[in-house]
Amino acid sequence: PSALAFAKAFALLGVALPLAEAAAGESALGRLLPSGIAFGIGMYVKPDWTLPRVAGSVLEWAWRRRSPRSHERHMLMAASGFVLGEGIASMVTLALKSLR
């Protein structure tokens, strides 16, 4: 198959997702359908950027279901710490790469 065939298939999927989401509404199927915008962005962003966010989302979902009170009380602080940690790790990585 050529790249054009894949482009056509994913273009159809990109159109079908929002239509299916609108038709399903608030049903169980509607809640399971991925966002068309998220799907489109995910096609262009590298996995090393998206996979940690997927893992974080799954962990956040599990935490919220297991302990709602703890989640509500500590989630913002934990998320801020992860963002800060990622920024510091990026700066350290940049500094180490520049030393080579």
C-alpha positions in Angstrom: 0.0 0.0 0.0 1.1 3.5 -0.7 1.2 6.5 1.6 -1.8 8.0 -0.2 -3.9 5.0 0.8 -3.0 5.4 4.4 -3.6 9.2 4.2 -7.1 8.5 2.8 -7.9 5.9 5.4 -6.8 8.2 8.3 -8.6 11.2 6.8 -11.8 9.1 6.8 -11.2 8.1 10.3 -10.5 11.7 11.3 -13.9 12.7 9.8 -15.8 9.6 11.2 -14.6 10.0 14.8 -16.3 13.4 15.5 -19.4 12.3 13.6 -19.6 9.0 15.6 -19.0 11.0 18.8 -21.8 13.4 18.0 -24.2 10.6 17.2 -23.3 8.6 20.3 -23.8 11.5 22.7 -23.4 10.7 26.3 -23.9 7.0 25.9 -21.3 4.4 27.0 -20.0 4.3 23.4 -19.7 8.1 23.2 -17.5 8.1 26.3 -15.2 5.4 24.9 -14.6 7.1 21.5 -11.3 9.0 21.3 -11.3 12.8 20.6 -10.7 13.6 17.0 -8.4 16.4 17.9 -6.4 14.2 20.2 -6.2 11.6 17.5 -4.9 14.2 15.0 -2.3 15.6 17.3 -1.2 12.1 18.3 -0.3 11.5 14.6 2.2 14.3 14.6 3.7 14.2 18.0 6.5 11.8 18.8 5.9 8.8 21.1 8.5 9.9 23.6 6.2 12.9 24.3 2.8 11.2 24.2 3.5 7.9 26.0 4.4 9.5 29.4 1.2 11.5 29.2 -0.8 8.3 28.4 0.8 6.6 31.3 0.1 9.6 33.6 -3.5 9.7 32.5 -4.0 6.0 33.3 -2.4 6.4 36.7 -4.5 9.5 37.4 -7.6 7.6 36.5 -6.7 4.6 38.7 -5.9 7.0 41.6 -9.2 8.9 41.2 -11.2 5.6 41.2 -9.3 4.0 44.1 -9.1 7.0 46.5 -11.2 10.0 45.4 -10.5 12.0 48.6 -6.7 11.6 48.3 -6.9 12.4 44.6 -8.8 15.6 45.2 -6.5 16.7 47.9 -3.1 15.9 46.4 -3.6 15.7 42.6 -2.6 19.3 41.8 0.5 19.1 43.9 1.6 15.8 42.4 0.9 17.0 38.8 2.9 20.2 39.5 5.8 18.1 40.8 5.8 15.9 37.8 5.8 18.9 35.4 8.7 20.5 37.4 10.6 17.3 37.5 10.2 16.9 33.7 11.5 20.4 33.2 14.5 19.9 35.4 15.3 16.6 33.8 15.1 18.3 30.3 17.5 21.0 31.4 20.0 18.4 32.9 19.7 16.4 29.7 20.4 19.5 27.6 23.4 20.4 29.7 24.8 16.9 29.5 24.3 16.8 25.7 26.1 20.1 25.3 29.2 18.8 27.2 29.8 16.1 24.5 
